[in-house]
Amino acid sequence: MYDGIVQELIDEFGRLPGIGPKSAQRIAFHILQTPTFDVARLSELLRDIRDRVKFCDVCGNVSEQDRCAICRDPRRNQTLICVVEDAKDVSAIERTREFRGLYHVLGGAISPIAGIGPDDLRIAQLMTRLADGTVQEVIIATNPNLEGEATASYLSRLLTTMQITVSRLASGLPVGGDLEYADEVTLGRAFEGRRVL
């Protein structure tokens, strides 16, 4: 639609996940039309992120050091590990300020269709962390979709051989939601996860 480099920039933004053609165009034109936009700073950050950011040696979370801030924090409950699919999930859980344990990032979920099996995830590293007997509970917080459920089921079977409590995050109705708009699976899970008041 546009000549040369403008279209190339739009196309490049459009390759990012969650950015469609319209959003890519808006971002490109924002950069072009905003004189105060610091293109050099954005360019520098994009270059530096590959060099400086890595994955924590212990849990797999993103970090600029060998161990992430959560793994280095002595105030965290060392007997509790929350297993998540991606580093983005750590951030989501941390925002709740409800969990004070440690994390383990699998790096994805089991998906036979995509060719991802248990050996492609950080499950062996999880088993190594659990071997010393410090951890008393593992909370499985994979996504409530087909792949996440398959991963949770696999981990649950694997961990039942150890003397560790294995739990799964509850799922169900969102706060402020209406029952009439809930799908059957969500409503069913809400009934399964109900609690006494």
FIKOL-753850 format. One record per residue (C-alpha): y, x, z. Coordinates in steps of 0.001 Angstrom, whole numbers, plus 500000, padded with zeros to 6 digits. Layout:
N
+--------+--------+--------+
!     yy !     xx !     zz !
+--------+--------+--------+
!      Y !      X !      Z !
...
+--------+--------+--------+
This chain:
197
+--------+--------+--------+
!     yy !     xx !     zz !
+--------+--------+--------+
! 500000 ! 500000 ! 500000 !
! 502413 ! 502829 ! 500814 !
! 502998 ! 506126 ! 499079 !
! 501358 ! 509354 ! 500156 !
! 501646 ! 510546 ! 503704 !
! 502689 ! 507189 ! 505196 !
! 499474 ! 505573 ! 503961 !
! 497475 ! 508610 ! 505118 !
! 498939 ! 508213 ! 508629 !
! 498147 ! 504475 ! 508663 !
! 494607 ! 505174 ! 507458 !
! 494128 ! 507828 ! 510142 !
! 495286 ! 505503 ! 512949 !
! 493042 ! 502798 ! 511479 !
! 489999 ! 505029 ! 512011 !
! 490506 ! 504840 ! 515785 !
! 488363 ! 502293 ! 517663 !
! 490160 ! 499042 ! 518375 !
! 492953 ! 499767 ! 515903 !
! 492920 ! 497472 ! 512879 !
! 495053 ! 497826 ! 509739 !
! 498005 ! 495858 ! 511169 !
! 498053 ! 497830 ! 514443 !
! 497757 ! 501104 ! 512529 !
! 500720 ! 500113 ! 510399 !
! 502791 ! 499133 ! 513468 !
! 502057 ! 502452 ! 515193 !
! 502905 ! 504478 ! 512083 !
! 506188 ! 502656 ! 511556 !
! 507059 ! 502935 ! 515249 !
! 506740 ! 506702 ! 514955 !
! 508803 ! 506720 ! 511752 !
! 511571 ! 504414 ! 512997 !
! 511990 ! 505700 ! 516562 !
! 514104 ! 508858 ! 516539 !
! 513358 ! 509583 ! 520200 !
! 509570 ! 509502 ! 519693 !
! 508264 ! 512981 ! 520591 !
! 505897 ! 513745 ! 517711 !
! 505558 ! 517378 ! 518788 !
! 504381 ! 516328 ! 522280 !
! 501811 ! 513896 ! 520836 !
! 500560 ! 516576 ! 518457 !
! 500306 ! 519099 ! 521304 !
! 498348 ! 516665 ! 523502 !
! 495922 ! 515839 ! 520703 !
! 495299 ! 519563 ! 520139 !
! 494958 ! 520374 ! 523855 !
! 492607 ! 517539 ! 524763 !
! 489733 ! 519135 ! 522858 !
! 490305 ! 522516 ! 524515 !
! 491031 ! 521454 ! 528093 !
! 489010 ! 518314 ! 528766 !
! 485266 ! 518533 ! 529339 !
! 482611 ! 516595 ! 531169 !
! 481913 ! 517122 ! 534872 !
! 478848 ! 519310 ! 535461 !
! 477684 ! 516972 ! 538234 !
! 478379 ! 513386 ! 537151 !
! 479458 ! 513535 ! 533500 !
! 482945 ! 512093 ! 534071 !
! 485896 ! 513572 ! 532155 !
! 487614 ! 516460 ! 533882 !
! 489706 ! 519524 ! 533210 !
! 487572 ! 521489 ! 535699 !
! 483829 ! 522074 ! 535993 !
! 483629 ! 519347 ! 538656 !
! 485753 ! 516189 ! 538496 !
! 488119 ! 515121 ! 541285 !
! 485673 ! 512480 ! 542542 !
! 482782 ! 514942 ! 542880 !
! 485095 ! 517433 ! 544634 !
! 486378 ! 514839 ! 547143 !
! 484591 ! 515338 ! 550501 !
! 485719 ! 511859 ! 551663 !
! 483462 ! 510140 ! 549113 !
! 480203 ! 508613 ! 550371 !
! 477559 ! 511114 ! 549256 !
! 474695 ! 508656 ! 549884 !
! 475841 ! 506181 ! 547215 !
! 475806 ! 506671 ! 543430 !
! 477097 ! 504159 ! 540901 !
! 475508 ! 504628 ! 537479 !
! 477749 ! 503711 ! 534530 !
! 477483 ! 504020 ! 530765 !
! 480787 ! 505755 ! 529983 !
! 483636 ! 507601 ! 531695 !
! 485885 ! 504606 ! 530921 !
! 483703 ! 502583 ! 533306 !
! 484478 ! 505002 ! 536153 !
! 488171 ! 504335 ! 535672 !
! 487615 ! 500551 ! 535657 !
! 485665 ! 500663 ! 538924 !
! 488135 ! 503037 ! 540566 !
! 490970 ! 500602 ! 539841 !
! 489240 ! 498044 ! 542112 !
! 489468 ! 500441 ! 545096 !
! 486240 ! 498858 ! 546384 !
! 483812 ! 501709 ! 545734 !
! 483977 ! 504977 ! 547699 !
! 480740 ! 506619 ! 546579 !
! 479963 ! 508960 ! 543708 !
! 479272 ! 508222 ! 540042 !
! 476813 ! 509188 ! 537374 !
! 477851 ! 508719 ! 533736 !
! 474882 ! 508219 ! 531403 !
! 476834 ! 508785 ! 528205 !
! 475734 ! 505505 ! 526631 !
! 472946 ! 502950 ! 526876 !
! 469432 ! 502616 ! 525542 !
! 469603 ! 501112 ! 522056 !
! 466489 ! 501361 ! 519873 !
! 468430 ! 499874 ! 516934 !
! 470962 ! 502720 ! 517129 !
! 468183 ! 505252 ! 517771 !
! 469288 ! 505961 ! 521356 !
! 466429 ! 506393 ! 523802 !
! 466247 ! 507480 ! 527455 !
! 466052 ! 511150 ! 526452 !
! 469437 ! 510861 ! 524717 !
! 471153 ! 509848 ! 527967 !
! 471870 ! 511786 ! 531165 !
! 468900 ! 510233 ! 532987 !
! 467142 ! 513561 ! 533680 !
! 470343 ! 514829 ! 535346 !
! 470425 ! 511663 ! 537494 !
! 466845 ! 512250 ! 538631 !
! 467751 ! 515843 ! 539533 !
! 470684 ! 514593 ! 541662 !
! 468419 ! 512154 ! 543479 !
! 465640 ! 514673 ! 544167 !
! 467151 ! 516190 ! 547355 !
! 466996 ! 512874 ! 549262 !
! 470715 ! 512631 ! 550107 !
! 471300 ! 509488 ! 548054 !
! 470169 ! 506263 ! 549724 !
! 471380 ! 503702 ! 547165 !
! 471903 ! 503656 ! 543420 !
! 474102 ! 500882 ! 542034 !
! 473411 ! 500228 ! 538367 !
! 476673 ! 499189 ! 536705 !
! 475736 ! 499153 ! 533042 !
! 477310 ! 496564 ! 530753 !
! 475876 ! 493032 ! 530838 !
! 474740 ! 493149 ! 527203 !
! 471355 ! 493766 ! 525580 !
! 471643 ! 497568 ! 525698 !
! 473032 ! 497619 ! 529238 !
! 470286 ! 495310 ! 530492 !
! 467616 ! 497455 ! 528805 !
! 469081 ! 500556 ! 530432 !
! 469274 ! 498861 ! 533852 !
! 465669 ! 497689 ! 533562 !
! 464479 ! 501179 ! 532569 !
! 466362 ! 502830 ! 535448 !
! 465129 ! 500235 ! 537916 !
! 461491 ! 500892 ! 536967 !
! 462061 ! 504643 ! 537087 !
! 463742 ! 504583 ! 540511 !
! 461258 ! 502274 ! 542261 !
! 458982 ! 505263 ! 542769 !
! 461622 ! 506869 ! 545021 !
! 462663 ! 505816 ! 548527 !
! 466069 ! 504653 ! 547278 !
! 467651 ! 501208 ! 547297 !
! 468409 ! 500144 ! 543726 !
! 470986 ! 497404 ! 543173 !
! 472756 ! 495906 ! 540175 !
! 476346 ! 494724 ! 539964 !
! 476592 ! 490957 ! 540191 !
! 477729 ! 489095 ! 537126 !
! 478929 ! 485576 ! 536625 !
! 482103 ! 483558 ! 536410 !
! 485496 ! 485240 ! 536152 !
! 488188 ! 484427 ! 538697 !
! 490294 ! 481582 ! 537378 !
! 487646 ! 480495 ! 534863 !
! 486508 ! 476929 ! 534237 !
! 482820 ! 475984 ! 534412 !
! 483052 ! 473899 ! 531256 !
! 483933 ! 477002 ! 529201 !
! 481219 ! 479286 ! 530625 !
! 478238 ! 480066 ! 528405 !
! 474703 ! 479423 ! 529673 !
! 473859 ! 483070 ! 530364 !
! 477031 ! 483667 ! 532397 !
! 476547 ! 480447 ! 534353 !
! 472894 ! 481308 ! 534966 !
! 473846 ! 484716 ! 536323 !
! 476457 ! 483129 ! 538546 !
! 473731 ! 480986 ! 540100 !
! 471422 ! 483995 ! 540523 !
! 474169 ! 486026 ! 542203 !
! 475417 ! 483270 ! 544489 !
! 476060 ! 484041 ! 548146 !
! 476221 ! 482108 ! 551379 !
! 479731 ! 481266 ! 552614 !
+--------+--------+--------+
